[in-house]
Amino acid sequence: MEVIELARTIRTRDPARPSWPEAILCYAGLHAVLWHRMAHALWGMGLRGFARFVSHIGRFLTGIEIHPGARIGRRLFIDHGMGVVVGETAEIGDDVLIYHGVTLGGLSGQPGKRHPTIGNNVAIGAGAQVLGPITVGDGARVGANAVVTKDVAPNCTVVGIPARPPVGSVCAEPTVGYGITHPEDDPVGEQLAAMRAEMASLRARVAELERQPVTTR
């Protein structure tokens, strides 16, 4: 039964460790997936107007917009969820983690495949925008607030605008679900680093002066 599988996923992956009733009753991401299953079934039967209506109800109740044409695998965990948008031709694999504010959107108004394909075991951080008919490989990680418009290799992390691997990074690094994930994109961090470097230089200069003999006249 999918509701049990989804609730088990929430209890396993959410560090809050909710109870079974809490996971089933209080997680909008679980409800959004169930509403989508109904809408997608109607879409597949050609009842597209009804499908859109069911999808609209799900959006109203959960704050998560999933087009009924989107294909979603098993055990999708949408954490927090508010503001998530999944386009019509998007495809999502199994065991995917999506945080709030994520968009799986298109770059073209032309019909046909125009939304991303997300592999299995992918994590997408809060506020990330994954756009166009690209592929995010299995096990990949998309950092918070990243804008992805090119394919992401399996088991790799991308961050920033435009999204790219962190400097000096290797694949399979842990993702960060919230906030800035790339030190180059953090002006406050850059200023603090510059201040630390200047203080270290001043300490070295003071130490050098203290070692010099004192001359008196």
Backbone as JSON Lines, residues from 0, in Angstrom:
{"i":0,"aa":"M","n":[0.85,-1.2,0.0],"ca":[0.0,0.0,0.0],"c":[0.89,1.25,0.0]}
{"i":1,"aa":"E","n":[0.67,2.13,-0.98],"ca":[1.63,3.22,-1.16],"c":[1.67,4.18,0.02]}
{"i":2,"aa":"V","n":[0.54,4.44,0.66],"ca":[0.56,5.39,1.77],"c":[1.48,4.9,2.88]}
{"i":3,"aa":"I","n":[1.52,3.59,3.13],"ca":[2.42,3.03,4.14],"c":[3.87,3.17,3.7]}
{"i":4,"aa":"E","n":[4.13,2.9,2.42],"ca":[5.49,3.01,1.9],"c":[5.99,4.46,1.99]}
{"i":5,"aa":"L","n":[5.13,5.41,1.64],"ca":[5.51,6.81,1.73],"c":[5.75,7.23,3.18]}
{"i":6,"aa":"A","n":[4.88,6.8,4.08],"ca":[5.04,7.14,5.49],"c":[6.32,6.53,6.05]}
{"i":7,"aa":"R","n":[6.64,5.31,5.65],"ca":[7.88,4.68,6.1],"c":[9.1,5.46,5.6]}
{"i":8,"aa":"T","n":[9.02,5.95,4.37],"ca":[10.11,6.76,3.83],"c":[10.29,8.04,4.64]}
{"i":9,"aa":"I","n":[9.18,8.69,4.99],"ca":[9.25,9.9,5.8],"c":[9.89,9.61,7.15]}
{"i":10,"aa":"R","n":[9.46,8.54,7.8],"ca":[9.98,8.21,9.12],"c":[11.46,7.84,9.07]}
{"i":11,"aa":"T","n":[11.9,7.32,7.93],"ca":[13.3,6.94,7.78],"c":[14.18,8.14,7.46]}
{"i":12,"aa":"R","n":[13.7,9.04,6.61],"ca":[14.55,10.09,6.08],"c":[14.44,11.43,6.81]}
{"i":13,"aa":"D","n":[13.33,11.65,7.49],"ca":[13.17,12.92,8.2],"c":[13.82,12.82,9.57]}
{"i":14,"aa":"P","n":[14.81,13.68,9.88],"ca":[15.45,13.6,11.2],"c":[14.5,13.89,12.36]}
{"i":15,"aa":"A","n":[13.33,14.48,12.08],"ca":[12.35,14.7,13.15],"c":[11.74,13.4,13.66]}
{"i":16,"aa":"R","n":[11.89,12.32,12.87],"ca":[11.38,11.0,13.25],"c":[9.92,11.04,13.7]}
{"i":17,"aa":"P","n":[9.01,11.41,12.82],"ca":[7.59,11.49,13.21],"c":[7.0,10.12,13.49]}
{"i":18,"aa":"S","n":[5.92,10.11,14.24],"ca":[5.19,8.86,14.47],"c":[4.45,8.48,13.19]}
{"i":19,"aa":"W","n":[3.93,7.25,13.17],"ca":[3.16,6.81,11.99],"c":[1.96,7.72,11.73]}
{"i":20,"aa":"P","n":[1.12,8.02,12.74],"ca":[-0.02,8.93,12.45],"c":[0.43,10.3,11.97]}
{"i":21,"aa":"E","n":[1.51,10.83,12.55],"ca":[2.0,12.14,12.14],"c":[2.48,12.11,10.69]}
{"i":22,"aa":"A","n":[3.21,11.06,10.33],"ca":[3.73,10.95,8.96],"c":[2.59,10.87,7.94]}
{"i":23,"aa":"I","n":[1.53,10.16,8.3],"ca":[0.42,9.97,7.36],"c":[-0.48,11.2,7.29]}
{"i":24,"aa":"L","n":[-0.7,11.85,8.42],"ca":[-1.7,12.91,8.48],"c":[-1.13,14.32,8.31]}
{"i":25,"aa":"C","n":[0.15,14.51,8.6],"ca":[0.68,15.86,8.72],"c":[1.78,16.22,7.72]}
{"i":26,"aa":"Y","n":[2.01,15.4,6.72],"ca":[3.06,15.69,5.75],"c":[2.45,15.98,4.38]}
{"i":27,"aa":"A","n":[2.53,17.24,3.96],"ca":[1.91,17.65,2.7],"c":[2.52,16.93,1.51]}
{"i":28,"aa":"G","n":[3.8,16.59,1.59],"ca":[4.44,15.89,0.48],"c":[3.81,14.55,0.21]}
{"i":29,"aa":"L","n":[3.48,13.82,1.26],"ca":[2.79,12.53,1.1],"c":[1.42,12.74,0.45]}
{"i":30,"aa":"H","n":[0.68,13.72,0.93],"ca":[-0.65,13.98,0.37],"c":[-0.56,14.38,-1.1]}
{"i":31,"aa":"A","n":[0.46,15.19,-1.44],"ca":[0.61,15.64,-2.82],"c":[0.86,14.47,-3.76]}
{"i":32,"aa":"V","n":[1.66,13.51,-3.32],"ca":[1.93,12.33,-4.16],"c":[0.64,11.53,-4.37]}
{"i":33,"aa":"L","n":[-0.15,11.35,-3.32],"ca":[-1.4,10.59,-3.46],"c":[-2.39,11.31,-4.37]}
{"i":34,"aa":"W","n":[-2.51,12.62,-4.23],"ca":[-3.37,13.38,-5.15],"c":[-2.88,13.23,-6.59]}
{"i":35,"aa":"H","n":[-1.56,13.24,-6.75],"ca":[-1.01,13.1,-8.11],"c":[-1.32,11.72,-8.68]}
{"i":36,"aa":"R","n":[-1.28,10.69,-7.87],"ca":[-1.58,9.35,-8.38],"c":[-2.99,9.31,-8.98]}
{"i":37,"aa":"M","n":[-3.93,9.93,-8.29],"ca":[-5.3,9.97,-8.82],"c":[-5.37,10.79,-10.1]}
{"i":38,"aa":"A","n":[-4.74,11.96,-10.09],"ca":[-4.78,12.82,-11.27],"c":[-4.09,12.16,-12.46]}
{"i":39,"aa":"H","n":[-2.97,11.5,-12.2],"ca":[-2.21,10.86,-13.29],"c":[-3.0,9.71,-13.9]}
{"i":40,"aa":"A","n":[-3.74,8.96,-13.06],"ca":[-4.57,7.88,-13.58],"c":[-5.65,8.43,-14.51]}
{"i":41,"aa":"L","n":[-6.29,9.51,-14.1],"ca":[-7.3,10.15,-14.96],"c":[-6.67,10.68,-16.25]}
{"i":42,"aa":"W","n":[-5.48,11.24,-16.15],"ca":[-4.77,11.75,-17.32],"c":[-4.5,10.62,-18.31]}
{"i":43,"aa":"G","n":[-4.09,9.47,-17.79],"ca":[-3.82,8.32,-18.64],"c":[-5.05,7.77,-19.32]}
{"i":44,"aa":"M","n":[-6.22,7.97,-18.72],"ca":[-7.47,7.52,-19.32],"c":[-8.04,8.53,-20.32]}
{"i":45,"aa":"G","n":[-7.33,9.62,-20.51],"ca":[-7.79,10.64,-21.44],"c":[-8.75,11.64,-20.84]}
{"i":46,"aa":"L","n":[-9.02,11.54,-19.54],"ca":[-9.93,12.47,-18.86],"c":[-9.13,13.65,-18.33]}
{"i":47,"aa":"R","n":[-8.6,14.42,-19.25],"ca":[-7.61,15.43,-18.87],"c":[-8.22,16.59,-18.1]}
{"i":48,"aa":"G","n":[-9.44,16.96,-18.41],"ca":[-10.09,18.02,-17.64],"c":[-10.28,17.62,-16.19]}
{"i":49,"aa":"F","n":[-10.76,16.38,-15.96],"ca":[-10.92,15.88,-14.59],"c":[-9.57,15.76,-13.9]}
{"i":50,"aa":"A","n":[-8.57,15.33,-14.67],"ca":[-7.23,15.19,-14.1],"c":[-6.7,16.53,-13.61]}
{"i":51,"aa":"R","n":[-6.88,17.56,-14.42],"ca":[-6.43,18.88,-14.01],"c":[-7.19,19.4,-12.8]}
{"i":52,"aa":"F","n":[-8.48,19.06,-12.72],"ca":[-9.28,19.49,-11.57],"c":[-8.79,18.81,-10.29]}
{"i":53,"aa":"V","n":[-8.53,17.51,-10.36],"ca":[-8.01,16.79,-9.19],"c":[-6.65,17.35,-8.8]}
{"i":54,"aa":"S","n":[-5.81,17.6,-9.8],"ca":[-4.5,18.18,-9.53],"c":[-4.62,19.55,-8.86]}
{"i":55,"aa":"H","n":[-5.6,20.32,-9.3],"ca":[-5.82,21.65,-8.72],"c":[-6.24,21.54,-7.26]}
{"i":56,"aa":"I","n":[-7.07,20.56,-6.95],"ca":[-7.46,20.35,-5.54],"c":[-6.23,20.01,-4.71]}
{"i":57,"aa":"G","n":[-5.4,19.12,-5.23],"ca":[-4.18,18.76,-4.52],"c":[-3.27,19.96,-4.29]}
{"i":58,"aa":"R","n":[-3.17,20.8,-5.28],"ca":[-2.35,22.02,-5.13],"c":[-2.93,22.93,-4.06]}
{"i":59,"aa":"F","n":[-4.25,23.1,-4.06],"ca":[-4.91,23.96,-3.08],"c":[-4.68,23.46,-1.66]}
{"i":60,"aa":"L","n":[-4.72,22.15,-1.48],"ca":[-4.62,21.57,-0.14],"c":[-3.19,21.44,0.36]}
{"i":61,"aa":"T","n":[-2.22,21.32,-0.55],"ca":[-0.85,21.03,-0.13],"c":[0.16,22.14,-0.44]}
{"i":62,"aa":"G","n":[-0.17,23.05,-1.36],"ca":[0.81,24.04,-1.78],"c":[1.86,23.49,-2.72]}
{"i":63,"aa":"I","n":[1.63,22.28,-3.22],"ca":[2.56,21.61,-4.14],"c":[1.85,21.39,-5.46]}
{"i":64,"aa":"E","n":[2.45,21.87,-6.54],"ca":[1.82,21.77,-7.86],"c":[2.54,20.71,-8.71]}
{"i":65,"aa":"I","n":[1.85,19.61,-8.97],"ca":[2.4,18.55,-9.82],"c":[1.44,18.36,-10.98]}
{"i":66,"aa":"H","n":[1.92,18.58,-12.18],"ca":[1.06,18.4,-13.36],"c":[0.66,16.93,-13.47]}
{"i":67,"aa":"P","n":[-0.6,16.65,-13.79],"ca":[-1.04,15.24,-13.86],"c":[-0.32,14.42,-14.91]}
{"i":68,"aa":"G","n":[0.34,15.07,-15.87],"ca":[1.08,14.32,-16.87],"c":[2.46,13.88,-16.43]}
{"i":69,"aa":"A","n":[2.96,14.43,-15.32],"ca":[4.3,14.07,-14.83],"c":[4.34,12.62,-14.38]}
{"i":70,"aa":"R","n":[5.51,11.99,-14.56],"ca":[5.7,10.59,-14.15],"c":[6.57,10.56,-12.9]}
{"i":71,"aa":"I","n":[6.06,9.94,-11.86],"ca":[6.75,9.93,-10.57],"c":[6.94,8.49,-10.11]}
{"i":72,"aa":"G","n":[8.17,8.17,-9.69],"ca":[8.48,6.83,-9.2],"c":[8.05,6.62,-7.76]}
{"i":73,"aa":"R","n":[8.61,5.6,-7.15],"ca":[8.2,5.21,-5.79],"c":[9.01,5.97,-4.74]}
{"i":74,"aa":"R","n":[8.39,6.11,-3.58],"ca":[9.02,6.65,-2.38],"c":[9.58,8.06,-2.55]}
{"i":75,"aa":"L","n":[8.87,8.9,-3.31],"ca":[9.25,10.31,-3.41],"c":[8.99,10.99,-2.06]}
{"i":76,"aa":"F","n":[10.0,11.67,-1.54],"ca":[9.86,12.41,-0.29],"c":[10.0,13.9,-0.6]}
{"i":77,"aa":"I","n":[8.89,14.63,-0.53],"ca":[8.89,16.08,-0.69],"c":[8.87,16.67,0.72]}
{"i":78,"aa":"D","n":[10.01,17.16,1.18],"ca":[10.13,17.65,2.55],"c":[9.7,19.11,2.62]}
{"i":79,"aa":"H","n":[8.83,19.43,3.55],"ca":[8.2,20.75,3.7],"c":[7.27,21.02,2.52]}
{"i":80,"aa":"G","n":[7.81,21.12,1.31],"ca":[6.98,21.04,0.11],"c":[6.42,22.32,-0.45]}
{"i":81,"aa":"M","n":[6.16,23.31,0.36],"ca":[5.5,24.52,-0.14],"c":[6.26,25.11,-1.32]}
{"i":82,"aa":"G","n":[5.53,25.37,-2.41],"ca":[6.13,26.01,-3.56],"c":[6.78,25.09,-4.56]}
{"i":83,"aa":"V","n":[6.73,23.79,-4.35],"ca":[7.29,22.85,-5.33],"c":[6.41,22.84,-6.58]}
{"i":84,"aa":"V","n":[7.04,22.88,-7.76],"ca":[6.33,22.82,-9.04],"c":[6.98,21.76,-9.91]}
{"i":85,"aa":"V","n":[6.17,20.84,-10.44],"ca":[6.66,19.77,-11.31],"c":[5.88,19.85,-12.62]}
{"i":86,"aa":"G","n":[6.58,20.03,-13.74],"ca":[5.94,20.24,-15.02],"c":[5.42,18.98,-15.67]}
{"i":87,"aa":"E","n":[4.68,19.18,-16.75],"ca":[3.93,18.09,-17.42],"c":[4.81,16.94,-17.87]}
{"i":88,"aa":"T","n":[5.95,17.21,-18.49],"ca":[6.76,16.13,-19.06],"c":[7.93,15.75,-18.16]}
{"i":89,"aa":"A","n":[7.9,16.21,-16.9],"ca":[8.94,15.83,-15.96],"c":[8.82,14.35,-15.59]}
{"i":90,"aa":"E","n":[9.96,13.72,-15.34],"ca":[10.0,12.33,-14.89],"c":[10.89,12.25,-13.66]}
{"i":91,"aa":"I","n":[10.4,11.59,-12.63],"ca":[11.13,11.47,-11.37],"c":[11.27,9.99,-11.03]}
{"i":92,"aa":"G","n":[12.5,9.57,-10.72],"ca":[12.76,8.18,-10.41],"c":[12.37,7.81,-8.99]}
{"i":93,"aa":"D","n":[12.91,6.7,-8.51],"ca":[12.6,6.2,-7.17],"c":[13.51,6.84,-6.12]}
{"i":94,"aa":"D","n":[12.98,6.94,-4.9],"ca":[13.76,7.37,-3.72],"c":[14.38,8.75,-3.89]}
{"i":95,"aa":"V","n":[13.62,9.65,-4.47],"ca":[14.09,11.03,-4.68],"c":[13.67,11.91,-3.5]}
{"i":96,"aa":"L","n":[14.54,12.83,-3.13],"ca":[14.27,13.79,-2.06],"c":[14.21,15.19,-2.67]}
{"i":97,"aa":"I","n":[13.1,15.89,-2.46],"ca":[12.93,17.25,-2.97],"c":[12.52,18.16,-1.81]}
{"i":98,"aa":"Y","n":[13.23,19.26,-1.65],"ca":[12.89,20.24,-0.62],"c":[11.95,21.31,-1.18]}
{"i":99,"aa":"H","n":[11.5,22.18,-0.32],"ca":[10.52,23.2,-0.69],"c":[11.1,24.19,-1.71]}
{"i":100,"aa":"G","n":[10.21,24.77,-2.51],"ca":[10.6,25.8,-3.45],"c":[11.28,25.3,-4.71]}
{"i":101,"aa":"V","n":[11.33,24.01,-4.92],"ca":[12.0,23.45,-6.1],"c":[11.07,23.52,-7.31]}
{"i":102,"aa":"T","n":[11.63,23.85,-8.48],"ca":[10.89,23.83,-9.74],"c":[11.55,22.87,-10.71]}
{"i":103,"aa":"L","n":[10.78,21.94,-11.22],"ca":[11.2,21.1,-12.35],"c":[10.45,21.65,-13.55]}
{"i":104,"aa":"G","n":[11.04,22.62,-14.21],"ca":[10.33,23.39,-15.22],"c":[10.92,23.29,-16.6]}
{"i":105,"aa":"G","n":[10.33,24.04,-17.52],"ca":[10.76,24.03,-18.91],"c":[11.37,25.35,-19.32]}
{"i":106,"aa":"L","n":[12.1,25.32,-20.43],"ca":[12.69,26.52,-21.0],"c":[12.06,26.89,-22.33]}
{"i":107,"aa":"S","n":[11.17,26.03,-22.82],"ca":[10.58,26.25,-24.14],"c":[9.07,26.15,-24.04]}
{"i":108,"aa":"G","n":[8.39,26.95,-24.84],"ca":[6.94,26.87,-24.92],"c":[6.45,25.89,-25.96]}
{"i":109,"aa":"Q","n":[7.37,25.19,-26.62],"ca":[7.0,24.24,-27.65],"c":[6.48,22.94,-27.02]}
{"i":110,"aa":"P","n":[5.56,22.25,-27.69],"ca":[5.08,20.96,-27.17],"c":[6.19,19.91,-27.23]}
{"i":111,"aa":"G","n":[5.96,18.8,-26.54],"ca":[6.96,17.74,-26.5],"c":[7.72,17.76,-25.19]}
{"i":112,"aa":"K","n":[8.75,16.94,-25.11],"ca":[9.55,16.83,-23.9],"c":[10.27,18.16,-23.62]}
{"i":113,"aa":"R","n":[9.94,18.79,-22.51],"ca":[10.52,20.09,-22.2],"c":[10.87,20.25,-20.72]}
{"i":114,"aa":"H","n":[10.69,19.19,-19.95],"ca":[10.99,19.23,-18.53],"c":[12.05,18.17,-18.19]}
{"i":115,"aa":"P","n":[12.69,18.29,-17.04],"ca":[13.82,17.4,-16.73],"c":[13.4,15.97,-16.38]}
{"i":116,"aa":"T","n":[14.38,15.09,-16.51],"ca":[14.27,13.7,-16.07],"c":[15.2,13.53,-14.88]}
{"i":117,"aa":"I","n":[14.64,13.14,-13.75],"ca":[15.4,12.99,-12.51],"c":[15.59,11.5,-12.24]}
{"i":118,"aa":"G","n":[16.83,11.08,-12.05],"ca":[17.13,9.67,-11.82],"c":[16.75,9.2,-10.42]}
{"i":119,"aa":"N","n":[17.19,8.01,-10.07],"ca":[16.92,7.43,-8.76],"c":[17.88,8.0,-7.71]}
{"i":120,"aa":"N","n":[17.42,8.08,-6.47],"ca":[18.25,8.49,-5.33],"c":[18.87,9.87,-5.51]}
{"i":121,"aa":"V","n":[18.13,10.77,-6.11],"ca":[18.59,12.15,-6.31],"c":[18.07,13.02,-5.17]}
{"i":122,"aa":"A","n":[18.87,13.99,-4.74],"ca":[18.45,14.97,-3.74],"c":[18.53,16.36,-4.34]}
{"i":123,"aa":"I","n":[17.46,17.15,-4.2],"ca":[17.39,18.5,-4.76],"c":[17.09,19.47,-3.63]}
{"i":124,"aa":"G","n":[18.02,20.4,-3.39],"ca":[17.92,21.32,-2.26],"c":[16.88,22.4,-2.45]}
{"i":125,"aa":"A","n":[16.56,23.08,-1.36],"ca":[15.5,24.09,-1.34],"c":[15.77,25.2,-2.34]}
{"i":126,"aa":"G","n":[14.74,25.57,-3.09],"ca":[14.82,26.69,-4.01],"c":[15.51,26.41,-5.33]}
{"i":127,"aa":"A","n":[15.97,25.19,-5.54],"ca":[16.67,24.87,-6.79],"c":[15.71,24.89,-7.97]}
{"i":128,"aa":"Q","n":[16.23,25.3,-9.13],"ca":[15.46,25.33,-10.37],"c":[16.15,24.39,-11.36]}
{"i":129,"aa":"V","n":[15.48,23.33,-11.73],"ca":[16.02,22.37,-12.7],"c":[15.18,22.53,-13.96]}
{"i":130,"aa":"L","n":[15.78,23.02,-15.03],"ca":[15.01,23.53,-16.16],"c":[15.43,22.88,-17.48]}
{"i":131,"aa":"G","n":[14.42,22.57,-18.28],"ca":[14.67,22.05,-19.62],"c":[14.69,20.54,-19.68]}
{"i":132,"aa":"P","n":[14.77,19.97,-20.89],"ca":[14.74,18.51,-21.07],"c":[16.09,17.88,-20.79]}
{"i":133,"aa":"I","n":[16.61,18.1,-19.59],"ca":[17.92,17.59,-19.21],"c":[17.75,16.35,-18.34]}
{"i":134,"aa":"T","n":[18.87,15.7,-18.05],"ca":[18.86,14.51,-17.2],"c":[19.74,14.73,-15.99]}
{"i":135,"aa":"V","n":[19.2,14.47,-14.82],"ca":[19.97,14.48,-13.58],"c":[20.19,13.02,-13.2]}
{"i":136,"aa":"G","n":[21.43,12.58,-13.27],"ca":[21.74,11.16,-13.13],"c":[21.48,10.59,-11.76]}
{"i":137,"aa":"D","n":[21.44,9.26,-11.68],"ca":[21.2,8.56,-10.42],"c":[22.2,9.0,-9.35]}
{"i":138,"aa":"G","n":[21.69,9.23,-8.15],"ca":[22.56,9.57,-7.04],"c":[23.1,10.98,-7.05]}
{"i":139,"aa":"A","n":[22.7,11.81,-8.0],"ca":[23.2,13.19,-8.07],"c":[22.58,14.05,-6.98]}
{"i":140,"aa":"R","n":[23.24,15.18,-6.71],"ca":[22.76,16.11,-5.7],"c":[22.78,17.52,-6.26]}
{"i":141,"aa":"V","n":[21.68,18.22,-6.08],"ca":[21.56,19.6,-6.55],"c":[21.46,20.49,-5.32]}
{"i":142,"aa":"G","n":[22.4,21.41,-5.18],"ca":[22.44,22.26,-4.0],"c":[21.31,23.26,-3.95]}
{"i":143,"aa":"A","n":[21.07,23.8,-2.76],"ca":[20.0,24.78,-2.57],"c":[20.22,26.0,-3.45]}
{"i":144,"aa":"N","n":[19.12,26.47,-4.05],"ca":[19.1,27.69,-4.88],"c":[19.89,27.58,-6.18]}
{"i":145,"aa":"A","n":[20.32,26.39,-6.54],"ca":[21.04,26.22,-7.8],"c":[20.07,26.36,-8.98]}
{"i":146,"aa":"V","n":[20.61,26.75,-10.13],"ca":[19.85,26.8,-11.37],"c":[20.54,25.86,-12.35]}
{"i":147,"aa":"V","n":[19.87,24.76,-12.67],"ca":[20.46,23.7,-13.48],"c":[19.82,23.71,-14.86]}
{"i":148,"aa":"T","n":[20.63,23.88,-15.89],"ca":[20.12,23.86,-17.27],"c":[20.89,22.88,-18.14]}
{"i":149,"aa":"K","n":[21.84,22.14,-17.54],"ca":[22.6,21.14,-18.28],"c":[22.57,19.82,-17.53]}
{"i":150,"aa":"D","n":[22.85,18.72,-18.24],"ca":[22.84,17.4,-17.62],"c":[23.78,17.36,-16.42]}
{"i":151,"aa":"V","n":[23.39,16.56,-15.42],"ca":[24.22,16.33,-14.25],"c":[24.61,14.85,-14.24]}
{"i":152,"aa":"A","n":[25.89,14.57,-14.14],"ca":[26.37,13.19,-14.17],"c":[25.92,12.44,-12.92]}
{"i":153,"aa":"P","n":[25.79,11.12,-13.0],"ca":[25.41,10.34,-11.82],"c":[26.39,10.55,-10.67]}
{"i":154,"aa":"N","n":[25.85,10.56,-9.46],"ca":[26.64,10.63,-8.22],"c":[27.47,11.9,-8.1]}
{"i":155,"aa":"C","n":[27.08,12.97,-8.77],"ca":[27.81,14.23,-8.69],"c":[26.95,15.31,-8.05]}
{"i":156,"aa":"T","n":[27.62,16.3,-7.47],"ca":[26.96,17.43,-6.84],"c":[27.16,18.68,-7.68]}
{"i":157,"aa":"V","n":[26.1,19.47,-7.86],"ca":[26.21,20.76,-8.53],"c":[25.57,21.83,-7.65]}
{"i":158,"aa":"V","n":[26.16,23.03,-7.67],"ca":[25.66,24.13,-6.86],"c":[25.84,25.43,-7.63]}
{"i":159,"aa":"G","n":[25.13,26.48,-7.21],"ca":[25.36,27.81,-7.75],"c":[24.51,28.14,-8.96]}
{"i":160,"aa":"I","n":[24.77,29.35,-9.5],"ca":[24.05,29.86,-10.67],"c":[25.09,30.37,-11.67]}
{"i":161,"aa":"P","n":[25.22,29.73,-12.82],"ca":[24.6,28.46,-13.2],"c":[25.22,27.31,-12.41]}
{"i":162,"aa":"A","n":[24.5,26.22,-12.29],"ca":[24.96,25.11,-11.47],"c":[26.22,24.5,-12.05]}
{"i":163,"aa":"R","n":[27.15,24.16,-11.15],"ca":[28.41,23.53,-11.53],"c":[28.94,22.8,-10.31]}
{"i":164,"aa":"P","n":[29.89,21.89,-10.48],"ca":[30.47,21.21,-9.32],"c":[31.25,22.21,-8.46]}
{"i":165,"aa":"P","n":[31.24,22.07,-7.15],"ca":[32.04,22.96,-6.29],"c":[33.52,22.85,-6.63]}
{"i":166,"aa":"V","n":[34.25,23.93,-6.42],"ca":[35.69,23.93,-6.71],"c":[36.39,22.87,-5.88]}
{"i":167,"aa":"G","n":[37.17,22.03,-6.55],"ca":[37.92,20.99,-5.86],"c":[37.09,19.84,-5.36]}
{"i":168,"aa":"S","n":[35.85,19.75,-5.82],"ca":[34.97,18.7,-5.3],"c":[35.15,17.41,-6.07]}
{"i":169,"aa":"V","n":[34.65,16.36,-5.46],"ca":[34.57,15.07,-6.11],"c":[33.12,14.64,-6.08]}
{"i":170,"aa":"C","n":[32.8,13.66,-6.9],"ca":[31.41,13.2,-6.92],"c":[31.05,12.54,-5.6]}
{"i":171,"aa":"A","n":[29.73,12.43,-5.4],"ca":[29.16,11.76,-4.23],"c":[29.42,12.52,-2.93]}
{"i":172,"aa":"E","n":[29.6,13.86,-3.0],"ca":[29.63,14.65,-1.77],"c":[28.21,14.81,-1.24]}
{"i":173,"aa":"P","n":[28.04,14.98,0.09],"ca":[26.69,15.15,0.63],"c":[26.08,16.46,0.17]}
{"i":174,"aa":"T","n":[24.77,16.44,-0.05],"ca":[24.08,17.66,-0.44],"c":[23.7,18.47,0.78]}
{"i":175,"aa":"V","n":[23.46,19.75,0.57],"ca":[22.97,20.63,1.62],"c":[21.59,21.11,1.21]}
{"i":176,"aa":"G","n":[20.6,20.88,2.05],"ca":[19.23,21.15,1.66],"c":[18.82,22.6,1.7]}
{"i":177,"aa":"Y","n":[19.54,23.42,2.47],"ca":[19.09,24.79,2.67],"c":[20.23,25.76,2.43]}
{"i":178,"aa":"G","n":[19.87,26.98,2.0],"ca":[20.81,28.08,1.95],"c":[21.88,27.96,0.89]}
{"i":179,"aa":"I","n":[22.91,28.8,1.01],"ca":[24.0,28.83,0.04],"c":[24.91,27.64,0.26]}
{"i":180,"aa":"T","n":[25.26,26.96,-0.8],"ca":[26.1,25.77,-0.69],"c":[27.46,25.96,-1.32]}
{"i":181,"aa":"H","n":[27.69,27.06,-2.0],"ca":[28.94,27.28,-2.7],"c":[29.65,28.45,-2.06]}
{"i":182,"aa":"P","n":[30.86,28.27,-1.49],"ca":[31.53,29.37,-0.82],"c":[31.78,30.56,-1.73]}
{"i":183,"aa":"E","n":[31.91,30.34,-3.04],"ca":[32.13,31.45,-3.96],"c":[30.89,32.34,-4.07]}
{"i":184,"aa":"D","n":[29.72,31.82,-3.7],"ca":[28.49,32.57,-3.81],"c":[28.12,33.27,-2.5]}
{"i":185,"aa":"D","n":[29.04,33.28,-1.5],"ca":[28.73,33.83,-0.19],"c":[29.61,35.06,0.06]}
{"i":186,"aa":"P","n":[29.13,36.28,-0.24],"ca":[29.96,37.47,-0.07],"c":[30.38,37.71,1.37]}
{"i":187,"aa":"V","n":[29.51,37.39,2.33],"ca":[29.87,37.55,3.74],"c":[31.02,36.62,4.1]}
{"i":188,"aa":"G","n":[30.94,35.38,3.63],"ca":[32.02,34.43,3.88],"c":[33.33,34.89,3.28]}
{"i":189,"aa":"E","n":[33.26,35.49,2.09],"ca":[34.48,36.0,1.45],"c":[35.09,37.13,2.27]}
{"i":190,"aa":"Q","n":[34.26,38.03,2.78],"ca":[34.77,39.14,3.59],"c":[35.39,38.64,4.88]}
{"i":191,"aa":"L","n":[34.76,37.67,5.52],"ca":[35.31,37.11,6.75],"c":[36.65,36.44,6.48]}
{"i":192,"aa":"A","n":[36.75,35.72,5.36],"ca":[38.01,35.07,5.02],"c":[39.11,36.1,4.79]}
{"i":193,"aa":"A","n":[38.76,37.22,4.12],"ca":[39.75,38.28,3.89],"c":[40.2,38.91,5.21]}
{"i":194,"aa":"M","n":[39.26,39.11,6.15],"ca":[39.61,39.68,7.45],"c":[40.51,38.74,8.23]}
{"i":195,"aa":"R","n":[40.23,37.43,8.17],"ca":[41.09,36.47,8.87],"c":[42.51,36.51,8.31]}
{"i":196,"aa":"A","n":[42.6,36.58,6.98],"ca":[43.92,36.62,6.35],"c":[44.68,37.88,6.76]}
{"i":197,"aa":"E","n":[43.98,39.02,6.82],"ca":[44.63,40.28,7.21],"c":[45.08,40.23,8.67]}
{"i":198,"aa":"M","n":[44.25,39.66,9.55],"ca":[44.62,39.54,10.96],"c":[45.83,38.65,11.13]}
{"i":199,"aa":"A","n":[45.87,37.56,10.37],"ca":[47.03,36.67,10.46],"c":[48.3,37.39,10.02]}
{"i":200,"aa":"S","n":[48.18,38.22,8.97],"ca":[49.33,38.99,8.5],"c":[49.79,40.0,9.55]}
{"i":201,"aa":"L","n":[48.85,40.67,10.21],"ca":[49.19,41.63,11.25],"c":[49.84,40.95,12.45]}
{"i":202,"aa":"R","n":[49.34,39.78,12.84],"ca":[49.96,39.04,13.95],"c":[51.4,38.69,13.62]}
{"i":203,"aa":"A","n":[51.6,38.23,12.38],"ca":[52.96,37.88,11.98],"c":[53.88,39.09,12.02]}
{"i":204,"aa":"R","n":[53.37,40.26,11.6],"ca":[54.18,41.49,11.62],"c":[54.5,41.91,13.04]}
{"i":205,"aa":"V","n":[53.52,41.83,13.95],"ca":[53.75,42.18,15.35],"c":[54.78,41.25,15.97]}
{"i":206,"aa":"A","n":[54.66,39.95,15.7],"ca":[55.63,38.99,16.23],"c":[57.03,39.29,15.72]}
{"i":207,"aa":"E","n":[57.13,39.68,14.46],"ca":[58.44,40.02,13.89],"c":[59.04,41.24,14.58]}
{"i":208,"aa":"L","n":[58.21,42.27,14.84],"ca":[58.69,43.47,15.52],"c":[59.11,43.17,16.95]}
{"i":209,"aa":"E","n":[58.39,42.27,17.63],"ca":[58.74,41.93,19.0],"c":[60.07,41.21,19.08]}
{"i":210,"aa":"R","n":[60.45,40.5,18.03],"ca":[61.72,39.78,18.04],"c":[62.92,40.69,17.78]}
{"i":211,"aa":"Q","n":[62.68,41.86,17.24],"ca":[63.78,42.77,16.95],"c":[64.3,43.41,18.24]}
{"i":212,"aa":"P","n":[65.63,43.55,18.35],"ca":[66.19,44.17,19.57],"c":[65.77,45.63,19.69]}
{"i":213,"aa":"V","n":[65.58,46.04,20.94],"ca":[65.2,47.42,21.21],"c":[66.47,48.26,21.36]}
{"i":214,"aa":"T","n":[66.56,49.3,20.62],"ca":[67.73,50.19,20.7],"c":[67.35,51.47,21.42]}
{"i":215,"aa":"T","n":[68.24,51.94,22.28],"ca":[68.0,53.19,23.01],"c":[69.12,54.16,22.72]}
{"i":216,"aa":"R","n":[68.8,55.4,22.79],"ca":[69.79,56.44,22.56],"c":[70.24,57.04,23.89]}
